[in-house]
């Protein structure tokens, strides 16, 4: 199970953290350089995280899994444009297919730990690592936080880019809300991290504090109906993702 979680974590890092907007836009335009950069990110993230399982099958996995990932991305970009009305649903289905691909690759390889590599890390980290450390729990927590914080940023943006919610981009209104997208992305990431942590700790009443603090910061802008709808949908979706992530972790992690 640890290998599977490491593979998923590598996917999260490469797909959401290492892949910038320029690379994503370049892939949509079919630029080979963008696909090569994305392949490199997946290759290095996967190799770095799974090298304790070093074996011929694992090395083959480092090359084959990113290639299969890019094939799925190419097919998605070939048949669906970023302006598709169901882009948010397509994104969710695309991520589900990637996770299924990772699961199938894990079932196919599933090599044992490489003893020389493990022995090296044990000698290096033994004094600093607790014997009661639950590796699978740490990896699962990192995966859920990664999907909720960074993956959630992509999903929320795709929902807010729907025609019915999109803010005007020209004239006086555009100048007023020009920085909303960039600031909102980082605010939303911090918001989901806080809410996920509170939900994991069963401190659900404290979530209202996060929601209230964010509303106070946007108080004057909420007088505009278009912005109020835009803000409310984004905030509620962001909160829902974080709470679901917290509930998932509470159910999956062993009781302390």
N, C-alpha and C positions, 0 to 999 in steps of 0.2 A: 504493500500500500504506500510506503514511503516513496518508492520510485514513481508511482503514478502521481502523487501529490507534487513531487519535484518537477515532473513533466508539465503539469498544469500550471505551476508557479512560473516556470520558464515561459509558457505561453502568455501568461498575464504580463510579465515583464516586457516581453518582446512586442506584444500586440498593443499594449496600452501605454507603457512608459517609454520604451525606446522608439516607438513609431510616432514621429511628429506629424503635424498637419500637412507639411509639405510632402512627406513620403506618402501619406494616405491619398492626397490629391493627385500625386504623380501616378500612383497605381490606378486611380480612376481614369486617368488619361492614357494608360497603357505604356508608360515610360519604363523601359528596361532597367534604367538606373534605380528607380524607386523600388522595383521588385527585388533587385540585387541587394539593396540596402536592407530591405525587410527580411530577406533570406538570411543575410549576415547576422542581423539581430537575433533571429530565432536560433540560428546555429550556435552562436557563442553563448547565449543564455542557456540553451539546452545542454551544451557540452560542459559549461561551468557547473551547473547544478547537479548533473547526473554522472560526473566523472568518478565518484566513488563506486559506481557499478561498471567500471571499465571492463569491456570485453569486445570481441569482434562484432557481436550483435548490437552492442551499444553504439559503437562507432558507426555502423551502418544506419542506426536510428538517427544519429546526429545529422546525417546527410539527407535521409529519406523523409523524415517527418517534416522538416521545414519545406522541402520540395512539395510534399502533399498539401501542406498548408497554403503555399502560394498557388497551387492549382485550384484550390477551393476559392481563394480570393480572386483569381483571374476569371473563373466561371461566374462568380457573383457580379464582378464589375462588367463582365461581358453581357449579361442578361438584365441587370438592374442598374439604373443610373442613381447617383446620390439624391436626385430630386424625386425619386419614386415616392408616391403617397404613403406607401407602407414601409418606408425605409427603416423605421424603428423595429418593426416586426421582422424584417429581413435581417437586421443586425442580430436580434435574439436567436433566430434560426441558424444564422451563420456561426454564432458562438457555440450553439448546441452541436452543430456538425463538427466543429473543431474539437470539442470535448469528446465526442464519440470517436473521432479519429485518434485522439490521444489514448483513449481507453483501449481501442483495438490494437494500437501499436504496443501498449504496455502488456496486453495479454499475449501478443506475439513474441515479444522479447523476454521480459521479466527475468533478467539475469540476476544472479546472486551478487552480493557485495564483493568487491575486489579486495582480497585480504591485505595485500601490501599497502594499498591506499588507506584502508581503514586503520591498519596498524600505525601508519604514519600520523594520522589525525589523532588517534588515541594517545600517542606519545606526546604530541604537540599540545593537545587541549585537555588532557586528563586532569591537571591540577585546577582548571577553571570551570570544568563542566560537572554538573551534579549527576550523580548516579541515577537519580530519579527523573531525569529529563525525558519527557515524552516527545520524541521527534515528530511523530505523526500529528500530535495535537498542535505543535508549533507550526508545522507546514500547513495544516488545514486552516489555522487562524490567519496565516499570511495570505493564503489563496483567497479566503473570503474577504479579507480587508482589501486585497488588490482588486477583486472584481467589483466590490461595492464602491470603493473610492474612485478608481480610475476607469473601470468599465462602466460604472454608473454615470460618470461624467459624459461619456460618449452617448449612452442611451438617453439621458436627459436632454442633451443637445439635439439629438435626432427628433425627439418628441417636440421640443420647443421650436424646431425649424418647420413644423407643419404649417401649412398655409394659413390655417385658422388662428394660429397663435403667434405667428412671426410678427415682430415689431417693425414698424415702418423704418426704412433705411435712407430716406431722403428728406430734405427740408428741415424745418425747425425741430420736429420730433426726433429725427435721426441724430441731430446734434445733442439733444438732451439725453438720449439713451445710447449714445455711441459706444460707451465703454462698458455697457451692461454685460455683454457676452463674456469678455475676458475676465472682468471682476467676478461675475457670477460663477464662472467655472471654478475658481479657486475657493470662493466662499462655499460653494456646494461641496467641494471635496472635503474641506474642513468640517462642514456641517455633518456630512455622512460619517466621517471618522468619529466625531463626538457622539452622534446618536447611536452608532453601532456599538461603541464602547459602553454607553449607558444601558442599551438594551441587553448587552451581554452580562452586565452587572445587575440586571433586573431593576434598574433605576428609571422606570418608565415615566414617573412624574417629573423628573428633571428634564425630559425631552421638551416639555413645554417651555422651559427657560431658553433653550436654543432657538426654538421657533419664535418666541417673543423678542429676543435680542435681534434676530435677523429682521423682523418686521419693523422694529423701531428704527433701524438703520435705513429702511426703505420707506419710512412713513410718508414723506412728501410725495414720492413717486407713485405711491399707491392711490393717489387722488385721480390718476389717469386710469381709465377703465381698461384700456388695452394692456397697459403694463401690469395692472392688478391681476388680470387673468393669466398673463404670461408668468408672473411671479408665483401665483398660487399653484398653478399646475406643476411648475418646476420644483417648488418646495415640497409639495405633497408627494410627488413621485420620488424625489430624493429621500424624503423621510421614510417612505414605504420600503424602498430598497435597503436602507440602513437597518430598519427594524426587522425585516425578513432575514437579513444577514445575521443579526444578533440572535434571533430565535433559532436559526439553523445551527449556529455555533453552540448555543446552550444545549440543544438536543444532541449534537454530535460529540461534544467534548466530554471526557469522563468527569464524573463528579469529584470535586476536590476533597 
